[in-house]
């Protein structure tokens, strides 16, 4: 009968649909198996690293620090402006290491720490960079530079350190080796970056070291090696600008990915996924991939910690460090991640005062304050 044929056809269609869904699941499961999954607390713990262990070279990257502001609030920002529930935000710490051999065997310090805050309600992404030379309290280890936390105890200790000092909740991490990052950029055909004269001179000075072609000031199409050289620039100005360059490269890469075809994206995933280490579940990753285009279509806003007027330079145990105003930066992080209001905070030093101490911290204050613009972020709601 006609009804019987229709019923049979529907059953065949349902069976084909189930087969297709199963094939997609198996395909993505196979892709995700390329990732190095590792729990945040599954790292060897160290307790007796000396001051010289995992130390970067000390240079004059903080020659123009700002005045230190003792205030604990951001002018114009109130708790009533916190309008994004914590349950709607997924905080993922992007841990950038710079192991030149391209492997994860040697842990070392973190070269960069960027908090990727995924607003699942409004489909927005916020980036928060943490300066690696901030002097912080590391649980059960004492005071040291922030980037030593990862060397002491892996991602979990870094989570605990950020929570203890900045009251930010992080449970997930993605570790990327910047030595491999150039392969991803080469795979998408390069990224467009606007270079200053100083940046171009620096990159050309080290072109033999990084095996790169010469560049010129202005907009340039950088290949992977050039982009990595750009992201490593710091001696021309400060570590503040170095972290800003890292975020610039990430945003430029996202722009290229947005223009990729499905086939190109598939090829990129096969290159990128084996390069990362994470404790995210496969379901969490698939969920973000499903809504990926919605996130990428919105602007990505950035913040650098410590914010302006909230830190001072100190020399402690022969280490050149940044001592931040923790309360002020806690407020800035909360406002950046959980509020739709735009912060008015600069990322680069503008004033000059230096403090050197071996014991008690000395404070230099200024009437300058940070503030928030009372306009909402354009890419939200």
N, C-alpha and C positions, 0 to 999 in steps of 0.2 A: 504494500500500500504506500501511498504518498507519505502518510504520517510516519510509517516505519522507516522509509528512506531518509526523511528529514531527521528523525531521531538518530539513525545510524551516522548521518553526515555530521551532526552536532557532536556525537561521541568521538568521531575521528578528529574533528577540529580541536576538541578539548585535549585529546591525547597528543596531537601535534603541538599544541600550546604548552603542555606540560613538558614535552621533550625539549622545546625551544628554551623554556625557562631553566630547565635543568642544565642545558648546554651553556647558557649564559652564566649560571652560578658556577659551574665547573670551570668555565673559562676564567672568570674573575678570581676564583679560588686559586687557580694555577698561577695567575699574575701575582696575587698577594703572597704566594709561597716564595716569591723572590726576595721578600723583605726579611731582614734579620730581626726577628721578634725576641725581645729580651726584657724581663721585668725590671722596673726601676730600682728595686732593692737587690737585684742579683748581680752585684758588683763587689769586688774585693774592697775591704775597708782598710784605711790607713789612719794611724793616729799620731805618728811621730815624724811627719815631714818637717824638715828644717826650713828656716826662712829662705834659704837659697834654692831649695827644691822647687821645680816647676816655675822658676822665675823668668820673666821676660827681661830683655835688656832694658836698663833704666836710661831713658833719654828725656829731653826737655819737652815733653808733649803737653805739659800743663803750664806753659810760660805765661799765660794770661787768664788766670782763674777769676771768677766773679766774686763780689762781696758776699759774705755769708749772711743769710737772712735767718734770724732766730724765730720768726713767726711759725706757727703750726697750722695755719689756714691759708687757703688761696683766696685772695680778695675777690669778692663777688660770687664765690661758689658756696652753696649751702647744701645740706643733706637732702633738701626737698628736690634738688636737681638730679638725684640718683633715681632714674626711672627705668632701668633695665634690670629685671630680677636676675640674681646669680644663677638660678636654675636654667636660664636661657643662654648662658655663656659657657663655652667649652674652652678652657685655657690649655694650650699646648705649647710647651717650651721647645723652641728650636735651638738645639745645641750645636754650634758650629765649632768643629775642631780643625786644626790645621796640621794633621799628621802627613808630612810630605811624602811618605811612602804609600799613602792611599789605603791603609788598612786600619782596623780598629784594635790592633794588638796593643799599641802603646796609648794609654789613656791621656795622660798629661792634663794641662789646663785647657779650659774652654777659650777659644779665640773670640767667640761671640755668643751672646745669650739673648735671643729675641723671643718674647712672649707673643704667641699668635692667639689672639682672643677671637673666637668664632661665635658671633651672635646668631644663634639658630632661629631666633624669632624674626629679626629683621634682615637676616642673610647678609650681614656685614662682617668685615674682618678688620681688627685693629692690631697694629704692631707696636710693641713696647720693647725698646732696647735697654739692657742693663749694662752700664759701664763695668768692664771687667776689673778695673783697678779700685773700685770702691772698697773701703775698709769696713768689714762687716763681722758680726759675731756668727761663727760657724758652730752649730750644735755639737757639744762634746769635743770640740777641737780648740776653741778659743778664737781670737781675732786674727783675721788674715784678709787678703784680697778675695773678692767674690769669686774670681775664676779658679781659686784653689779648691773650692768646695767640691767641684766635680772630680778633681784629682784625688781628694781625700776619700770620697765615698760614692761616686757615681751620681746618676740623676736624682735618686731619692734624697741624698744629702743636699743637693742643690735645691730641690723643692723645699726641704725643711728650712734651709737658709733663707730663701726668699720669703717664706711664711714668717719666720721669726723676725726678720728685719723690716719687711715691707708689707706684711699682712696680706699677701696675695696667695690665693689657693691655686696650686698647680698639681695635677695628678698624672699628666700625660707628657711624654717627650718624643721628639723626633731628632735623632742625631744624624748630621750630615757632615762628611769630611770635605772641607773646602778644596782640598787638593783634587778631589774628583768632580767638583762642581763645574769645572770648565767643560767637562764632557757633555753635561746637560745643555749648556749654553751653545756649544758647537752643534749639538743635535738639532736645535731649533733655528740654527743659522745665524746666531749672534744676537746681541741686544744693542739698542740705541741709547747712548749715554752722552750727555753734554759735558765736555771736559773744560776745566779752567786752564789758563796758561800754566799755572803751577802744577796741576795734575798731569798735564801733557809732558812737562819737563821731567817730572819725577818718573813717569812711566818710560820715557825714552832713556833716562839715565840707567834704568834697570832692565832694559829690553833684552840684553844678553843673558842676564840672570834668569829671566822668566821666558826667554826664547820667544819674544814677541816682535811683531813688526812695529815700526815707528808710528806715532799718532800725532795729530795736530789739535790745537784748541778748537772748541766748538762741538757741534754734534758729530759723533763718530759711531760707526757700526763696529762694535767690539766683538772679537771672537772670544772663546772661553779663556784662553791664556791672558789676553788683554784685560778682560773683565775681572779676572782674579788679581792681576797686578793692580788694577784700579781699586778694588776692594781692600787691598792690603796697604794702600797709601795712608801714612799717618805722620811722617816726619815733616811734611810740608806745613802742617797746621797743628792738629791735635787728635787725640783718640776719639773725641766727640765726633769730629767730622769723618773719621774712619768708620764708625758705626753707622753714620748717616749714609756713607757710600755703600755699605753692605745692604742697607735697606733699599737704596736706589737700584742696585743690581737686582734684588728680589722683585721689586715692583716692575722693572723693565722686563724681567723674565716672564712674569705673570702676563704682561701685555702681549708678549709673543705667543704664549700658550693659548690665550684667548682667541687668537687668529688661526689656530691649528685645526686641520680637518680631523674627523674621527680616526682615519688611518694614521695620521701623523701623531695623534694623541696616544694611540695604541703603541706605536713604535717608541714614543718618548717614555711611556710607562715601563717598557721592557728595558730601557737604559737606566731610568731613574730608580726604580724600586730596589734593585740589588745594592744601591749605594746608601740606603738608609737603614737605621736601626731604631726601633720604637717599641713601646709597650702598649700601643693602641691595639684594640681588638680589630679583627677583620670586619665586623659589623660596623664599628665606628668609622673605619676607613671607607667602607662602601657607602655609608650614609653621607659622608662629606663628598664623595665622588658623585653621588646621585644629584646633589644640589650644587655641584661645582660651578656650573655656568651662572647660577643666580648670585653666588658669592663673588665671582670674578667680574660680573657686570657692574658692581658697586665700587666706588673709590675706596682705596685702602688708606686709612689715616695712621699716622705714626707719632710716637712719643719717645723721648730719650730720658732715661733716669740715670743720674740726677737731673732735675729740671734747673732752669736758670735761677741764680741767686740762692741756691740751696746746698752748696758744697764749698769746701775749701781744700787746698792742697796741704799735705803734711808729710813729713819724713819720719817714719816709725820703724825702728829696727832696720835702718838703712834702706827701707822701702819707700819709694815715692807713691803715695796713695791719695785717693779722694775720700774725704770724710763728709758724708752727706747729712743733711737735716732729715732724719728718718720720718718724722711725723709729716712734714711738708710733702715729701715724696710719696708717702702712703696715700695722702689725699689726692695727689695728682694721678696716681695709678687708678684709684677708685673712680675718679671723675672721667678719666680717659676710657675705661672699659665699661663702666656701668651707668654712664650718663649720655644723653643725646646732645649735651651742650659742648661747645668747642672750647678747648683750653687755649689760652694765649700764653704759651711758654716757648722761649727760644731755646735752642739746643747748643749754641756755641758761646764761648766765653766773651765778655765785653769789658770787664773791669780788671783791676790788678791788685791782688794782695796775696801774700804767701805766708803760711804758718809752718814752722818746723818745730817738732816736739818729740821727745822720747817718752813722755809720760802723759801728763794731763793735757787735754785738748784746749787750745786757746781760741777764743771766739772773736772774730772781727765782724761787726754788724753794719748794716746799711739800711736806710729807710726805704730802699727799693723793695717792691713786692711783686709777686707773680699774680696774675689775674686770669679770669675766664671771660670770654666774650659771651654775652647773653643771647647769642644766636644759635639755633640748632644746626647740627651737622647736616649738610645738604643731602647726604646719601642715606639718611636714616628716616624711617617712617614715611 
